Amino acid sequence: MTSQWLFTALVALVGLERVAELVVSRRHAAWALSRGGVERGQSHYPVMVFLHTGLLVGAVAEVWLADRPFLPALGWPMLALALASQALRWWCIRTLGNQWNTRVIVVPGLPLVRRGPYRLFPHPNYVAVVAEGLALPLVHSAWVTATVFTVANAALLTVRVRSESAALRELAPPVAAASGVTR
């Protein structure tokens, strides 16, 4: 089996992981909405879905169409970083529990989460997204996909973090909102 097929299988597994995330997200979104959750930032969500889908499709397409090589000195460290980003993502999901979903839904009155990776920095899930977006394509030298995703994702995260921070300030209890701490 060639390294291209192995890379394609890796990306397919990441795609299946995304489906699992969406299942969890829908369940958590329903929980939040049933408790008075308010959604913000809906306009950027389709762009986010398109971008993340493009990462997976683009990485595989670039590897096959541009005949990108597997370079062990680059590929193995990037695989480790991609796997670490998955671990960080699921740590975030587990820490937030029902409050985690892929949309910006905040339940008024719930305290901000300040444990797990959220005690270390404000947006750890986005750290995972940035790391994975760079590392996954570079496992098999898909540098164009890594570059395009990283630049587009930086622009998207600017909008996303602003939207999320504004929603948390608006809907969080006054004491938590005054602290400036976000999820």
Accessible surface in RSA format (square Angstrom, percent):
REM  Atomic radii and reference values for relative SASA: ProtOr
REM  Chains: A
REM  Algorithm: Lee & Richards
REM  Probe-radius: 1.40
REM  Slices: 20
REM RES _ NUM      All-atoms   Total-Side   Main-Chain    Non-polar    All polar
REM                ABS   REL    ABS   REL    ABS   REL    ABS   REL    ABS   REL
RES MET A   1   183.69  95.1  98.92  65.5  84.77 201.8 104.68  89.0  79.01 104.7
RES THR A   2    77.22  54.9  69.78  70.7   7.44  17.7  76.15 102.3   1.07   1.6
RES SER A   3    45.03  38.0  36.72  49.0   8.30  19.1  22.54  48.0  22.48  31.5
RES GLN A   4    29.50  16.5  29.50  21.6   0.00   0.0   7.30  15.5  22.20  16.8
RES TRP A   5   142.35  57.1 139.97  67.7   2.38   5.6 118.68  63.3  23.68  38.4
RES LEU A   6   103.22  57.5  97.27  69.6   5.95  15.0  97.58  68.5   5.64  15.2
RES PHE A   7     5.43   2.7   1.27   0.8   4.16  10.8   4.70   2.8   0.73   2.1
RES THR A   8    33.26  23.7  32.68  33.1   0.57   1.4  32.68  43.9   0.57   0.9
RES ALA A   9    49.71  45.7  42.80  66.0   6.92  15.7  48.92  68.9   0.80   2.1
RES LEU A  10    33.12  18.4  30.93  22.1   2.20   5.5  32.57  22.9   0.56   1.5
RES VAL A  11     7.22   4.7   6.66   6.0   0.55   1.3   6.66   5.8   0.55   1.5
RES ALA A  12    56.84  52.3  43.64  67.3  13.20  30.0  53.98  76.0   2.86   7.6
RES LEU A  13   112.98  62.9 108.20  77.4   4.78  12.0 108.45  76.2   4.53  12.2
RES VAL A  14    12.98   8.5  11.27  10.2   1.71   4.1  12.90  11.2   0.08   0.2
RES GLY A  15    18.50  22.8   0.00   N/A  18.50  22.8  16.67  45.8   1.83   4.1
RES LEU A  16   117.43  65.4 110.89  79.3   6.54  16.4 111.42  78.3   6.01  16.2
RES GLU A  17    31.67  18.2  25.36  19.2   6.30  15.0  31.02  60.0   0.64   0.5
RES ARG A  18    33.52  14.1  33.37  17.0   0.16   0.4  29.25  40.0   4.27   2.6
RES VAL A  19    85.18  56.0  85.16  77.1   0.01   0.0  85.16  74.0   0.01   0.0
RES ALA A  20    44.94  41.3  38.11  58.8   6.83  15.5  44.09  62.1   0.85   2.2
RES GLU A  21    11.46   6.6  11.46   8.7   0.00   0.0   0.72   1.4  10.73   8.8
RES LEU A  22    66.91  37.3  66.91  47.9   0.00   0.0  66.91  47.0   0.00   0.0
RES VAL A  23    86.97  57.2  82.58  74.8   4.38  10.6  84.96  73.8   2.01   5.4
RES VAL A  24    22.13  14.6  22.13  20.0   0.00   0.0  22.13  19.2   0.00   0.0
RES SER A  25     4.48   3.8   4.48   6.0   0.00   0.0   0.45   1.0   4.03   5.6
RES ARG A  26   174.21  73.1 166.35  84.8   7.86  18.7  62.21  85.0 112.00  67.9
RES ARG A  27   142.27  59.7 132.42  67.5   9.86  23.5  74.47 101.8  67.80  41.1
RES HIS A  28    12.57   6.9  12.56   8.7   0.01   0.0   3.98   4.1   8.60  10.0
RES ALA A  29    12.79  11.8  12.79  19.7   0.00   0.0  12.79  18.0   0.00   0.0
RES ALA A  30    61.03  56.1  50.64  78.1  10.40  23.6  56.58  79.7   4.46  11.8
RES TRP A  31    59.29  23.8  52.71  25.5   6.58  15.4  52.30  27.9   6.99  11.3
RES ALA A  32     1.44   1.3   1.44   2.2   0.00   0.0   1.44   2.0   0.00   0.0
RES LEU A  33    91.17  50.8  74.16  53.1  17.01  42.8  74.40  52.3  16.77  45.1
RES SER A  34    85.69  72.4  42.09  56.2  43.60 100.4  51.27 109.2  34.42  48.2
RES ARG A  35   129.06  54.2 104.83  53.4  24.23  57.7  42.52  58.1  86.54  52.4
RES GLY A  36    44.31  54.6   0.00   N/A  44.31  54.6  35.52  97.5   8.78  19.7
RES GLY A  37    11.42  14.1   0.00   N/A  11.42  14.1   0.00   0.0  11.42  25.6
RES VAL A  38    43.52  28.6  40.55  36.7   2.97   7.2  43.52  37.8   0.00   0.0
RES GLU A  39    38.29  22.0  28.49  21.6   9.80  23.3   6.28  12.2  32.01  26.1
RES ARG A  40    80.90  34.0  79.41  40.5   1.49   3.5  32.10  43.9  48.80  29.6
RES GLY A  41    22.18  27.4   0.00   N/A  22.18  27.4  12.11  33.2  10.07  22.6
RES GLN A  42    94.56  52.9  87.67  64.1   6.89  16.4  37.83  80.5  56.73  43.0
RES SER A  43   103.29  87.3  76.89 102.6  26.39  60.8  58.13 123.8  45.15  63.3
RES HIS A  44    12.06   6.6   9.30   6.5   2.77   7.1  10.51  10.8   1.56   1.8
RES TYR A  45    25.13  11.7  25.13  14.3   0.00   0.0  16.86  12.7   8.27  10.2
RES PRO A  46    84.87  61.9  75.62  68.9   9.25  33.6  80.38  66.4   4.49  27.9
RES VAL A  47    84.31  55.5  81.49  73.8   2.82   6.8  84.02  73.0   0.30   0.8
RES MET A  48    26.99  14.0  26.98  17.9   0.01   0.0  14.99  12.7  12.00  15.9
RES VAL A  49    70.36  46.3  65.60  59.4   4.76  11.5  69.95  60.8   0.42   1.1
RES PHE A  50   158.98  79.5 154.55  95.7   4.43  11.5 158.54  96.1   0.44   1.3
RES LEU A  51    23.60  13.1  22.42  16.0   1.18   3.0  23.49  16.5   0.11   0.3
RES HIS A  52    34.25  18.7  32.73  22.7   1.52   3.9  25.24  26.0   9.01  10.5
RES THR A  53    71.60  50.9  68.97  69.9   2.63   6.3  53.61  72.0  17.99  27.2
RES GLY A  54    32.98  40.7   0.00   N/A  32.98  40.7  27.27  74.8   5.71  12.8
RES LEU A  55     3.85   2.1   1.40   1.0   2.45   6.2   2.81   2.0   1.04   2.8
RES LEU A  56    25.96  14.5  25.28  18.1   0.69   1.7  25.64  18.0   0.32   0.9
RES VAL A  57    96.15  63.3  90.62  82.0   5.54  13.3  95.45  82.9   0.70   1.9
RES GLY A  58    22.69  28.0   0.00   N/A  22.69  28.0  21.16  58.1   1.53   3.4
RES ALA A  59     0.00   0.0   0.00   0.0   0.00   0.0   0.00   0.0   0.00   0.0
RES VAL A  60    33.60  22.1  33.60  30.4   0.00   0.0  33.60  29.2   0.00   0.0
RES ALA A  61    35.83  32.9  29.53  45.6   6.30  14.3  35.53  50.0   0.31   0.8
RES GLU A  62    18.49  10.6  11.72   8.9   6.77  16.1  17.69  34.2   0.81   0.7
RES VAL A  63     0.00   0.0   0.00   0.0   0.00   0.0   0.00   0.0   0.00   0.0
RES TRP A  64    88.96  35.7  72.49  35.1  16.47  38.7  69.74  37.2  19.22  31.2
RES LEU A  65   156.33  87.1 123.05  88.0  33.27  83.6 125.60  88.2  30.73  82.7
RES ALA A  66    46.96  43.2  20.86  32.2  26.10  59.4  31.75  44.7  15.21  40.3
RES ASP A  67   107.30  75.2  94.64  94.2  12.67  30.0  28.19  66.3  79.12  78.9
RES ARG A  68    48.16  20.2  45.70  23.3   2.46   5.9   3.30   4.5  44.86  27.2
RES PRO A  69    71.13  51.8  61.87  56.4   9.26  33.7  71.13  58.7   0.00   0.0
RES PHE A  70    55.15  27.6  37.11  23.0  18.04  46.9  37.11  22.5  18.04  51.6
RES LEU A  71    86.41  48.1  86.07  61.6   0.34   0.9  86.07  60.4   0.34   0.9
RES PRO A  72    79.15  57.7  76.89  70.1   2.26   8.2  77.22  63.8   1.93  12.0
RES ALA A  73    96.66  88.9  67.71 104.5  28.95  65.9  80.43 113.3  16.24  43.0
RES LEU A  74    57.43  32.0  54.88  39.3   2.56   6.4  57.23  40.2   0.21   0.6
RES GLY A  75     0.64   0.8   0.00   N/A   0.64   0.8   0.24   0.6   0.40   0.9
RES TRP A  76   150.31  60.3 145.62  70.5   4.69  11.0 131.82  70.3  18.49  30.0
RES PRO A  77    68.43  49.9  56.34  51.4  12.09  43.9  64.36  53.1   4.07  25.3
RES MET A  78    33.91  17.6  33.91  22.4   0.00   0.0  33.61  28.6   0.30   0.4
RES LEU A  79    39.46  22.0  39.46  28.2   0.00   0.0  39.46  27.7   0.00   0.0
RES ALA A  80    60.73  55.8  50.98  78.7   9.74  22.2  56.38  79.4   4.35  11.5
RES LEU A  81    66.51  37.0  62.97  45.1   3.54   8.9  65.98  46.3   0.53   1.4
RES ALA A  82     5.44   5.0   5.37   8.3   0.07   0.2   5.44   7.7   0.00   0.0
RES LEU A  83   100.71  56.1  95.45  68.3   5.26  13.2  95.83  67.3   4.87  13.1
RES ALA A  84    55.53  51.1  44.38  68.5  11.15  25.4  50.82  71.6   4.71  12.5
RES SER A  85     3.41   2.9   0.00   0.0   3.41   7.9   3.17   6.8   0.24   0.3
RES GLN A  86    27.80  15.5  27.48  20.1   0.31   0.7  27.18  57.9   0.61   0.5
RES ALA A  87    66.70  61.3  51.42  79.3  15.29  34.8  61.44  86.5   5.27  14.0
RES LEU A  88    32.36  18.0  28.97  20.7   3.40   8.5  31.65  22.2   0.71   1.9
RES ARG A  89     5.24   2.2   5.24   2.7   0.00   0.0   0.42   0.6   4.83   2.9
RES TRP A  90    84.97  34.1  82.50  39.9   2.46   5.8  79.43  42.4   5.53   9.0
RES TRP A  91   103.17  41.4  97.61  47.2   5.55  13.0  84.82  45.2  18.35  29.8
RES CYS A  92     0.00   0.0   0.00   0.0   0.00   0.0   0.00   0.0   0.00   0.0
RES ILE A  93     8.22   4.7   7.54   5.6   0.67   1.6   7.54   5.4   0.67   1.8
RES ARG A  94   203.67  85.5 181.42  92.5  22.25  53.0  62.73  85.7 140.95  85.4
RES THR A  95    12.55   8.9   5.60   5.7   6.96  16.6   7.70  10.3   4.85   7.3
RES LEU A  96    13.13   7.3   8.16   5.8   4.97  12.5   8.16   5.7   4.97  13.4
RES GLY A  97    27.67  34.1   0.00   N/A  27.67  34.1  27.67  75.9   0.00   0.0
RES ASN A  98    64.23  44.3  58.37  56.4   5.86  14.1   3.75   9.0  60.48  58.5
RES GLN A  99    34.64  19.4  24.66  18.0   9.98  23.8   8.00  17.0  26.63  20.2
RES TRP A 100    12.22   4.9  11.13   5.4   1.09   2.6   9.36   5.0   2.86   4.6
RES ASN A 101    12.47   8.6   1.40   1.3  11.07  26.7   0.00   0.0  12.46  12.0
RES THR A 102    21.32  15.2  17.14  17.4   4.18  10.0  19.68  26.4   1.64   2.5
RES ARG A 103    88.83  37.3  81.54  41.6   7.30  17.4  10.67  14.6  78.16  47.4
RES VAL A 104     5.96   3.9   1.17   1.1   4.79  11.5   4.48   3.9   1.48   4.0
RES ILE A 105    10.98   6.2   0.46   0.3  10.51  25.3   0.46   0.3  10.51  28.5
RES VAL A 106     6.45   4.2   6.05   5.5   0.40   1.0   6.45   5.6   0.00   0.0
RES VAL A 107    11.43   7.5   9.53   8.6   1.90   4.6   9.53   8.3   1.90   5.2
RES PRO A 108    63.13  46.0  46.65  42.5  16.48  59.9  46.90  38.7  16.23 100.9
RES GLY A 109    50.73  62.6   0.00   N/A  50.73  62.6  29.98  82.3  20.75  46.5
RES LEU A 110    50.13  27.9  48.20  34.5   1.93   4.8  48.22  33.9   1.90   5.1
RES PRO A 111    87.35  63.7  86.36  78.7   1.00   3.6  86.56  71.5   0.80   5.0
RES LEU A 112     9.62   5.4   2.08   1.5   7.54  19.0   2.08   1.5   7.54  20.3
RES VAL A 113     6.11   4.0   3.49   3.2   2.62   6.3   5.93   5.1   0.19   0.5
RES ARG A 114   109.79  46.1  91.63  46.7  18.16  43.2  52.03  71.1  57.75  35.0
RES ARG A 115   138.85  58.3 138.09  70.4   0.75   1.8  66.26  90.6  72.59  44.0
RES GLY A 116    11.80  14.5   0.00   N/A  11.80  14.5   7.27  20.0   4.52  10.1
RES PRO A 117     0.16   0.1   0.16   0.1   0.00   0.0   0.16   0.1   0.00   0.0
RES TYR A 118    13.31   6.2   5.08   2.9   8.24  21.4   1.84   1.4  11.47  14.1
RES ARG A 119   151.86  63.8 116.48  59.4  35.38  84.2  50.22  68.6 101.64  61.6
RES LEU A 120   104.96  58.5  72.43  51.8  32.53  81.8  76.03  53.4  28.93  77.9
RES PHE A 121    72.35  36.2  66.22  41.0   6.14  16.0  72.34  43.9   0.02   0.1
RES PRO A 122    69.71  50.8  67.79  61.8   1.93   7.0  69.40  57.3   0.32   2.0
RES HIS A 123    29.32  16.0  24.91  17.3   4.40  11.3  23.56  24.3   5.76   6.7
RES PRO A 124     0.00   0.0   0.00   0.0   0.00   0.0   0.00   0.0   0.00   0.0
RES ASN A 125    26.71  18.4  26.62  25.7   0.09   0.2   8.40  20.2  18.31  17.7
RES TYR A 126    25.35  11.8  25.02  14.2   0.33   0.9  22.07  16.6   3.28   4.0
RES VAL A 127    71.81  47.2  67.69  61.3   4.12   9.9  70.92  61.6   0.89   2.4
RES ALA A 128     0.38   0.3   0.00   0.0   0.38   0.9   0.38   0.5   0.00   0.0
RES VAL A 129    12.04   7.9  11.55  10.5   0.49   1.2  11.55  10.0   0.49   1.3
RES VAL A 130    69.74  45.9  67.10  60.7   2.64   6.4  68.66  59.7   1.08   2.9
RES ALA A 131    20.05  18.4  14.96  23.1   5.09  11.6  19.91  28.0   0.14   0.4
RES GLU A 132     1.89   1.1   1.89   1.4   0.00   0.0   0.33   0.6   1.57   1.3
RES GLY A 133     0.15   0.2   0.00   N/A   0.15   0.2   0.12   0.3   0.04   0.1
RES LEU A 134    72.62  40.4  72.61  51.9   0.01   0.0  72.61  51.0   0.01   0.0
RES ALA A 135     0.00   0.0   0.00   0.0   0.00   0.0   0.00   0.0   0.00   0.0
RES LEU A 136     0.21   0.1   0.21   0.2   0.00   0.0   0.21   0.1   0.00   0.0
RES PRO A 137     0.00   0.0   0.00   0.0   0.00   0.0   0.00   0.0   0.00   0.0
RES LEU A 138    27.24  15.2  27.05  19.4   0.19   0.5  27.05  19.0   0.19   0.5
RES VAL A 139     9.35   6.2   9.07   8.2   0.28   0.7   9.07   7.9   0.28   0.8
RES HIS A 140     3.35   1.8   3.35   2.3   0.00   0.0   3.35   3.5   0.00   0.0
RES SER A 141     8.64   7.3   7.80  10.4   0.84   1.9   8.22  17.5   0.42   0.6
RES ALA A 142     0.00   0.0   0.00   0.0   0.00   0.0   0.00   0.0   0.00   0.0
RES TRP A 143   143.19  57.5 142.97  69.2   0.22   0.5 131.18  69.9  12.01  19.5
RES VAL A 144    60.11  39.6  59.48  53.8   0.63   1.5  60.11  52.2   0.00   0.0
RES THR A 145    15.31  10.9  10.97  11.1   4.34  10.3   9.31  12.5   6.00   9.1
RES ALA A 146     1.85   1.7   1.85   2.8   0.00   0.0   1.85   2.6   0.00   0.0
RES THR A 147    72.71  51.7  68.36  69.3   4.35  10.4  53.68  72.1  19.03  28.8
RES VAL A 148    92.15  60.6  87.99  79.7   4.17  10.0  91.47  79.5   0.68   1.9
RES PHE A 149     5.53   2.8   4.22   2.6   1.31   3.4   5.14   3.1   0.38   1.1
RES THR A 150    49.35  35.1  45.06  45.7   4.29  10.2  47.19  63.4   2.16   3.3
RES VAL A 151   101.28  66.6  96.59  87.4   4.68  11.3  99.31  86.3   1.96   5.3
RES ALA A 152    37.96  34.9  27.42  42.3  10.55  24.0  34.67  48.8   3.29   8.7
RES ASN A 153     2.63   1.8   2.63   2.5   0.00   0.0   0.07   0.2   2.56   2.5
RES ALA A 154    58.29  53.6  48.29  74.5  10.00  22.8  54.97  77.4   3.33   8.8
RES ALA A 155    65.20  60.0  53.37  82.4  11.84  26.9  62.13  87.5   3.08   8.2
RES LEU A 156    12.03   6.7   7.14   5.1   4.89  12.3  11.60   8.1   0.43   1.1
RES LEU A 157    24.97  13.9  24.13  17.3   0.84   2.1  24.54  17.2   0.43   1.2
RES THR A 158    62.86  44.7  53.08  53.8   9.77  23.3  38.30  51.4  24.56  37.1
RES VAL A 159    76.05  50.0  73.31  66.4   2.74   6.6  75.12  65.3   0.93   2.5
RES ARG A 160    10.07   4.2  10.07   5.1   0.00   0.0   0.34   0.5   9.73   5.9
RES VAL A 161    44.09  29.0  44.09  39.9   0.00   0.0  44.09  38.3   0.00   0.0
RES ARG A 162   166.85  70.1 160.07  81.6   6.77  16.1  63.61  86.9 103.23  62.6
RES SER A 163    21.74  18.4  11.08  14.8  10.66  24.6  18.58  39.6   3.17   4.4
RES GLU A 164    22.28  12.8  22.28  16.9   0.00   0.0   7.61  14.7  14.67  12.0
RES SER A 165    14.70  12.4  14.70  19.6   0.00   0.0   9.53  20.3   5.17   7.2
RES ALA A 166    42.75  39.3  40.11  61.9   2.63   6.0  40.71  57.3   2.03   5.4
RES ALA A 167     1.16   1.1   0.00   0.0   1.16   2.6   0.61   0.9   0.55   1.5
RES LEU A 168     2.79   1.6   2.52   1.8   0.28   0.7   2.74   1.9   0.06   0.1
RES ARG A 169   137.91  57.9 124.76  63.6  13.15  31.3  53.31  72.9  84.60  51.3
RES GLU A 170   104.74  60.1  69.64  52.7  35.10  83.6  43.16  83.5  61.58  50.3
RES LEU A 171    26.40  14.7  19.01  13.6   7.39  18.6  21.79  15.3   4.61  12.4
RES ALA A 172    12.43  11.4   0.85   1.3  11.59  26.4   1.70   2.4  10.73  28.4
RES PRO A 173    37.08  27.0  31.94  29.1   5.14  18.7  37.08  30.6   0.00   0.0
RES PRO A 174   113.40  82.6 102.09  93.1  11.31  41.1 109.31  90.3   4.09  25.4
RES VAL A 175   129.85  85.4 123.10 111.4   6.75  16.3 127.46 110.7   2.39   6.5
RES ALA A 176     9.26   8.5   6.89  10.6   2.37   5.4   8.42  11.9   0.84   2.2
RES ALA A 177    26.92  24.8  15.24  23.5  11.68  26.6  18.68  26.3   8.24  21.8
RES ALA A 178    92.02  84.6  50.31  77.6  41.71  94.9  63.27  89.1  28.75  76.2
RES SER A 179    60.75  51.3  24.17  32.3  36.57  84.3  36.46  77.6  24.29  34.0
RES GLY A 180    58.77  72.5   0.00   N/A  58.77  72.5  34.31  94.2  24.46  54.8
RES VAL A 181    53.66  35.3  46.19  41.8   7.47  18.0  50.32  43.7   3.34   9.1
RES THR A 182    16.03  11.4  15.35  15.6   0.67   1.6  12.60  16.9   3.43   5.2
RES ARG A 183    20.11   8.4  18.26   9.3   1.86   4.4  14.44  19.7   5.67   3.4
END  Absolute sums over single chains surface
CHAIN  1 A     9244.1       7795.2       1448.9       6943.1       2301.0
END  Absolute sums over all chains
TOTAL          9244.1       7795.2       1448.9       6943.1       2301.0
